[in-house]
Amino acid sequence: MSRYNTPFEIHVHGDVPLREDVAYDQIQEALKPLWQYAGARSLAAAAESHYEDEPGIRFDAENHVLQMCWTVAGDDDFRQAIEEACMGLNEIASAGAPLEVSFYDTEFDEEDPNPEAEARDDFIMAFVGPTPAAIMQVQRDLLVQDVVHLMERHFEAAELGEVVGAIDKLFNERFNALVNSMQLGRPPRGHGGSSGHGGPRKPRHLH
C-alpha cells in the first residue's frame, strides 16, 4: 500500500550476522513485515532506501551479514513491524546485534523561527540474536560502552572496574530470572528506551 502524508521518515540501521546456511529466501521471509510495510511485493522491491546516499537493505553473502541502512515513510505502527521482523531475524542470526530505529518528524522545519517548535523525533534500540544470552550480551556491551564513555569524563578507565562489575551482576540476575521463569522461547526483543521528543535532532547516518 502507498503511504502519503506520513508523519515520520523512519531509518533502520544495523548489521546482523547470519548463519552460514541461511539463504536469501529466508532473509526475505524474516523481513517480510518490513517490505510489506513499505508496500512492496518482495524484499528486492523494497530494499532501496528512500534516500539515494543510503545503501538500503543488502545481504553480504560472502561475510554472511545482513546490512541495513534504510529509510521508509511511516507512522508509529512501524514499531509493530520492526518487532515482528526482529522475531524473524532471531531465527536466522548467528550472533546478537543491535538495530537503531530513528523516527524523524517530517513536519518539523529545523529552520522554523518559532523557538517553541519541537520535533516529534523518537529513537529506539531493538536487539536480535539466536538466544536470549546472545541478545543480553549485546545489550550489556552497549550499556558498558555508554556508561564508561560518560564516566571517563570524571574518572580513569582503570577506576571503573566495579561499575562494570555491577552492570554484569545486573545482567546475570536478569538472565537467571529468565531461565528460572522458563521463558527461553521468548527472547527479549530489546526495545530500549525512547529518546523522548523535542531537543536537538539526532543526525542521520551518512555514508
C-alpha positions as CSV (number, residue, x, y, z in Angstrom):
1,M,0.0,0.0,0.0
2,S,1.1,3.5,-0.7
3,R,1.7,5.9,2.2
4,Y,1.1,9.6,1.7
5,N,1.4,12.4,4.2
6,T,3.0,10.1,6.8
7,P,4.3,11.9,9.9
8,F,7.7,10.2,10.0
9,E,10.7,9.2,8.0
10,I,11.9,6.0,9.7
11,H,15.5,5.0,9.5
12,V,16.7,1.5,10.4
13,H,20.4,1.0,10.8
14,G,22.5,-2.0,11.8
15,D,24.4,-5.1,10.7
16,V,23.1,-8.6,11.6
17,P,25.5,-11.6,11.4
18,L,23.6,-14.6,9.9
19,R,24.2,-18.3,10.0
20,E,26.3,-19.6,7.1
21,D,23.4,-21.9,6.0
22,V,20.9,-19.0,5.6
23,A,19.6,-18.4,2.1
24,Y,18.2,-15.2,0.6
25,D,14.6,-16.6,0.7
26,Q,14.9,-17.0,4.5
27,I,16.0,-13.4,4.8
28,Q,13.1,-12.3,2.7
29,E,10.7,-14.2,4.9
30,A,12.2,-12.8,8.1
31,L,12.0,-9.2,6.8
32,K,8.5,-9.6,5.3
33,P,7.0,-7.3,7.9
34,L,9.3,-4.5,6.7
35,W,8.9,-4.9,2.9
36,Q,5.2,-5.3,3.3
37,Y,5.0,-2.2,5.4
38,A,6.8,-0.4,2.6
39,G,4.0,-1.5,0.2
40,A,6.3,-3.8,-1.8
41,R,5.7,-7.3,-3.0
42,S,9.2,-8.6,-2.3
43,L,12.3,-7.7,-0.3
44,A,14.2,-6.8,-3.6
45,A,11.4,-4.3,-4.4
46,A,11.7,-2.6,-1.1
47,A,15.5,-2.9,-0.5
48,E,16.3,0.5,-1.9
49,S,16.2,3.3,0.6
50,H,14.1,6.5,0.4
51,Y,17.5,8.3,0.1
52,E,20.0,7.6,-2.7
53,D,23.0,8.0,-0.4
54,E,21.8,5.2,1.8
55,P,22.7,1.6,0.9
56,G,19.3,0.3,1.8
57,I,18.9,-3.4,2.7
58,R,21.7,-5.6,1.5
59,F,22.9,-9.2,2.1
60,D,26.6,-9.6,2.1
61,A,26.7,-13.3,1.1
62,E,30.5,-13.6,1.4
63,N,30.5,-12.5,5.0
64,H,27.0,-13.7,5.9
65,V,25.9,-10.3,7.1
66,L,22.6,-8.5,6.6
67,Q,23.3,-4.8,6.3
68,M,20.6,-2.3,6.9
69,C,20.7,1.5,6.3
70,W,17.2,2.0,5.1
71,T,14.6,4.8,5.3
72,V,10.9,4.3,4.8
73,A,7.9,6.7,5.3
74,G,5.6,5.6,8.1
75,D,3.8,6.1,11.4
76,D,4.0,4.8,15.0
77,D,2.6,1.4,13.7
78,F,6.1,0.7,12.3
79,R,7.1,-0.3,15.9
80,Q,5.0,-3.5,15.4
81,A,6.6,-4.2,12.0
82,I,10.1,-3.9,13.4
83,E,9.2,-6.1,16.4
84,E,7.9,-8.8,14.1
85,A,11.0,-8.5,11.8
86,C,13.2,-8.9,14.9
87,M,11.4,-12.1,15.8
88,G,12.1,-13.4,12.2
89,L,15.8,-12.4,12.4
90,N,16.2,-14.2,15.7
91,E,15.6,-17.4,13.7
92,I,18.5,-16.8,11.3
93,A,21.0,-14.7,13.2
94,S,24.3,-16.3,14.2
95,A,25.1,-13.7,17.0
96,G,23.4,-10.9,18.8
97,A,23.2,-7.5,17.1
98,P,21.5,-4.1,17.8
99,L,19.3,-2.2,15.3
100,E,18.8,1.5,15.7
101,V,15.4,2.8,14.7
102,S,15.0,6.6,14.3
103,F,11.8,8.4,13.7
104,Y,12.2,11.8,12.1
105,D,9.3,14.3,12.2
106,T,8.5,15.2,8.5
107,E,6.5,18.3,9.5
108,F,9.3,19.8,11.6
109,D,11.3,22.6,10.0
110,E,14.7,22.9,11.5
111,E,14.8,26.5,10.3
112,D,11.5,27.4,11.9
113,P,11.9,30.7,13.7
114,N,9.4,29.6,16.3
115,P,11.6,28.9,19.4
116,E,8.8,26.8,20.9
117,A,8.6,24.4,18.0
118,E,9.7,20.9,18.8
119,A,10.2,17.9,16.6
120,R,8.4,14.7,17.4
121,D,11.6,12.7,16.7
122,D,12.0,9.5,18.5
123,F,14.6,6.7,18.8
124,I,14.5,3.1,19.9
125,M,17.0,0.3,20.1
126,A,15.9,-3.2,19.0
127,F,18.0,-6.3,19.5
128,V,18.2,-9.6,17.7
129,G,20.0,-12.8,18.3
130,P,19.8,-16.6,18.2
131,T,19.4,-16.9,22.0
132,P,18.4,-14.7,25.0
133,A,22.1,-14.9,26.2
134,A,23.3,-13.5,22.8
135,I,20.8,-10.7,22.9
136,M,21.6,-9.8,26.5
137,Q,25.4,-9.8,25.7
138,V,24.8,-7.1,23.1
139,Q,22.7,-5.1,25.5
140,R,25.3,-5.4,28.2
141,D,28.2,-4.4,25.9
142,L,26.3,-1.3,24.7
143,L,25.4,-0.3,28.2
144,V,29.0,-0.7,29.4
145,Q,30.2,1.3,26.4
146,D,27.8,4.1,27.2
147,V,28.4,4.2,30.9
148,V,32.2,4.1,30.6
149,H,32.2,6.8,28.0
150,L,30.2,9.0,30.3
151,M,32.2,8.3,33.4
152,E,35.6,8.7,31.7
153,R,34.9,12.4,31.7
154,H,35.4,12.2,35.5
155,F,37.4,9.0,36.2
156,E,40.2,7.0,34.8
157,A,39.1,3.8,32.9
158,A,41.0,1.7,35.5
159,E,38.8,3.1,38.2
160,L,35.6,1.8,36.6
161,G,36.0,-1.9,37.2
162,E,33.4,-2.0,40.0
163,V,30.9,-0.2,37.8
164,V,31.3,-2.7,35.0
165,G,31.1,-5.5,37.6
166,A,27.8,-4.1,38.9
167,I,26.4,-4.0,35.3
168,D,27.5,-7.6,34.8
169,K,25.8,-8.6,38.0
170,L,22.5,-7.0,36.9
171,F,22.5,-8.8,33.6
172,N,23.4,-12.1,35.2
173,E,20.5,-11.7,37.6
174,R,18.2,-10.9,34.7
175,F,19.3,-13.9,32.7
176,N,19.0,-16.2,35.7
177,A,15.4,-14.9,36.2
178,L,14.7,-15.5,32.6
179,V,15.9,-19.1,32.8
180,N,14.0,-19.7,36.0
181,S,10.8,-18.4,34.5
182,M,11.1,-20.8,31.6
183,Q,10.8,-18.0,29.0
184,L,13.8,-19.1,26.9
185,G,11.5,-19.5,23.9
186,R,10.7,-15.8,24.0
187,P,14.0,-13.9,23.9
188,P,13.8,-10.2,24.8
189,R,13.4,-8.1,21.7
190,G,15.0,-5.2,23.5
191,H,13.0,-2.0,22.9
192,G,15.4,0.2,24.8
193,G,14.3,3.5,26.0
194,S,12.9,6.3,23.9
195,S,14.9,9.3,23.4
196,G,11.9,11.5,24.0
197,H,10.5,14.3,21.9
198,G,12.0,17.7,21.2
199,G,15.6,18.7,21.8
200,P,18.4,18.5,19.2
201,R,17.7,16.3,16.3
202,K,19.7,13.1,16.0
203,P,21.7,13.3,12.8
204,R,21.1,10.8,10.0
205,H,23.7,8.2,9.2
206,L,25.9,9.5,6.4
207,H,27.8,7.1,4.1
